[in-house]
Amino acid sequence: MTNTTTTTTWRSHPYYPPTAAIDYVPNASPLSVILGAFGGLIGAWVLGWLGLAKRISSAGKQGLSGADWFSVGWFALCGFLHIFFEGHFILNHASLASSQSLFSQLWKEYSLSDSRYLSSDPFMLCIESLTLLLWGPLSLLSVVLTARSTRRRSATEQTVRHLTQAAVSVAHLYGAALYYGTCGFAEHIRGEVYSRPEFLYYWVYYAGMNAPWGVVPIWLLWRSAKAIRGAFEAAERAQEERKGK
């Protein structure tokens, strides 16, 4: 009896570690074209939601504040990335490295800073699945609830707005901490490196592009905490006035 061993030969690829099992096919489109098309989609999506927010808020007595407009744009952006871009990763993770669709080519470019997206890494699949199913829809719900903030709303609706905003913000902070933490642990404890060392890939793609999800949520949590505190203070004043009577 003859024993045969089947081996898989992977195409050479530019990702770290070089031994990663990635069936890579180079992008067919220039990076400028990929980024331009992606930027156009994001711009149209965010502008569409800003237009919807303006229509919803126009029924109120006053317009949205600058901070609220920023929140609308932020959560619209998050909704697009979570549902469509990260959703594409979940549905096509096994074939991303060889695909030539717009989102696949963009994932191949970003993966120069984190090759786990091209190797069906279990952690990435788990955290991105939660992001797609939970934080994407809740981000869009936050857009609508923020747009309605100009109306005379019930206490329940105000509570739902800030609970939703806080929940998504905490999830973003937790996800950012896990993302950076797992990479740092792998690199410094196990000696496994997933990002190319060039400044563009490590500091701009990996560190820079994910940084907003570690900064903006803190500001949003502060706003929600301030609103909740104001509600409690108003309730206390009302209670004291009733006692005074």
N, C-alpha and C positions, 0 to 999 in steps of 0.2 A: 504494500500500500504506500502510495506517495503522498506526503503532506504538502499542500500548496498554501502559500501565504499571499493574500491579496493586499497590496499596498496602494495607497492613494497618493498620486503625485499632484501636489498643489502648484499652481502657477506662481512664479515669483511675484512678490508684492512689496510696496514701499512702507508697510506698517510695522510697528513694534509690538511684540518682539518678532524678529524675522522668522522665527519658527512657528508662528501662529498659523493654524490651518484655515487659510482664507482663499477661496477660489476666485481670485481677483481678475477683473477685466477693466482696463483703463477707461476713464470717462471719454465719451465721444464728443462732448461739447466743451468749449473753453470755459474757464471759471467765470469770466466776466458775463457770459451768456447765462450760466446757471444762476449766478447771484442776481442778475438783472431780472430774470423771470421770477425767481423766488421773491425778490423785493417787490415786484409788481403785484404778485398775488397777495402778499401781506398788506401792502398799501391799500389795495382795493377792499380787502376784507375789513381792515380796521376803519377805513373811511365809511364803509357801509354801516358798521355798528355805531359809529359816531353819529351818522345821519339818523339812525333809528333812535338813538338816545336823545337827540335833539327833538325829534318828533314826540317822543314820550314825555320829555320834560317840559315841552311847550304848554302842556295842560296845567302846569303848576303856576304858583303866584310869582315865582322868581326863577331865574335861570340857574343852571349848575355852576358851582364855583370852579375855579381853575383846578383845584385839587380833585374835585369830582370828575372833571373832564379827563384828567390824567388817569384816574382810576378806571374810567370807562375804556380808554385806549389800552391801558395795561392789561386788563382782564380780557379784552377782545383779542389782543396779541396772544395771551396765554391760551385762550380757547382754540385759536387757529393752530398753534404749535402742538398743543396736547392732542387734539382730535385728529388733525390731518397729518402733520409731519411725524409726530411720534406714533400715531396710529398706523402710518405707512410702515414704520419700522416693525411694529408688532405683527402686522399681516405678512410682511415680506422679508423678515430677518434672515431666512435661510438662503435667499437669492439676492440680497442687496449688493454683494460684492461683484456680481456679474451682470446686474441689471443696468439699463441705460435710461430708465425713466428719470424725470426731473428730480424727484425726491430721493431716489436711489443714488443718483450722481452727487447730490448734495450730502447725503449721508457718507458716501465714500470720501468726500473731501473733509468733512468734519472728523471722520474716523482716523485721520492722520494724527489727531490729538487723543484719540481713545479707540483703540482697535476692538474693544469689547463689543461694539455695535455690529461688527462684521463677523463675529464668531459665535453668535447666538448665546452669549453669556447669560446664565440663569438669573443673576442679580438684575441685569439690565432688562430682561424680559419681564421679571416680576414687578419692578418699580415702574416701568413704562406702561405696563398693563393697568396698574392702579391709576396712573396719571391719565390714561386714555378714558377709562370708565368713570372715574370720579371727578378728578380735578378739572378736566376739560369742560364737561357740562356745567359744573358749579361755577367755573369762571364766567361762562356766558350768562348764567343766572345772576351773577354779581353785576354784570353790565346792566341788565334790566332793572334790578333792584336799586342800583345807584342812580339810574336815569329817573326813577320814580321818586327820588328823594326831594324833589321840588313840590310834590303834592302834600296835602294834609293827610298823612298816613296814620294808621292805627299803631298802637304800641307793638302789636304782634308783627306787623310788617317791618317796622324799624328793627325789631329784634332779629328777624330772619335775615335782614340785610347784613347786620354786623356779625351775626353768627356765621353766615356763609363766607363773608369776607375774611373773617378771622380763621375759619377752618381751612380755606384755600391757602392763606398766607402761612399758617403753621405747617401745612403740608409742603409748601414750597421750601420753607426753611429746613424742614426735616429731610426732604429729598436732596437739597443742596449739600447738607451736612453728610449724608450717606454717600453721595456721589464723590465728593472730595475725600471723604474719610476712607472709603474702600480703595480708591486709587493710591492714597498716601500710605495706607497699610500695606498694600501689595508691593509698592515700590521700596519702602524703607524697612519693612520687616521680612518680606519674602524675596526681594530683589527682582520683582516682576515689573517691567515698564511697559505701559500701553501707549504712551505718547512719544512721537518723535521729539528730539531735543531742540529743534529749531525754535527761535523766538515766536514766530508766527503761530506754530502749532501748539506749543505749550502755553505761552503767556497770552496770546490773543484768542485762540480757539478755546482751549481747555479752561484756562483761568478766567479770561475776560468775558467770554460769551455767557458763562454760567453765573458770573458774579451778580448780575441784577437780581437773580432769584434768591440771593442771600442778603440783599440790601432793601429793595422795594418792599418786600413783605414786612420788614420791621417797621417801616413808616406806616403801612396800612394797619398793622396791629396797634400802633400808637393812636391812629385816628379812631379806630373802633373803641379802644380803651377810653379815650377822651369822651366819645359820644356816650358810652355806657355810664361813665362817671357823671356826666352832665345830667343824664336821666335820673340817676339815683339822687343827685343833689336837688333836682327839681321836685322829686317825690318827697324828699325830706322837708323842703320848704313848704310844700302844700300841706303836709301833715302837721307841721308846726302852726301854720295859719289856721287850720281847722281847730287845733287845740286852743289857740288864742281866742277864738270865737266862743 
